[in-house]
Amino acid sequence: MKLTAVYQQVPEGYIAFVEELPGANTQGATLDEARENLREAVELVMDANRELAGA
């Protein structure tokens, strides 16, 4: 599965989200931190979606 990660620089650091996965969004002081946080957010959202789907 391919997902589109979007990173935007803001005064506080970076915000990040995945276009195709509502709820997968985060922030970080650095781009690397935002990337790592987004990986974790995607895993959490995917796990929650699997549980809700009964898989």
Secondary structure as UniProt FT lines:
FT   STRAND          5..10
FT   TURN            11..12
FT   STRAND          13..18
FT   TURN            19..20
FT   TURN            22..23
FT   STRAND          25..28
FT   HELIX           31..53
//
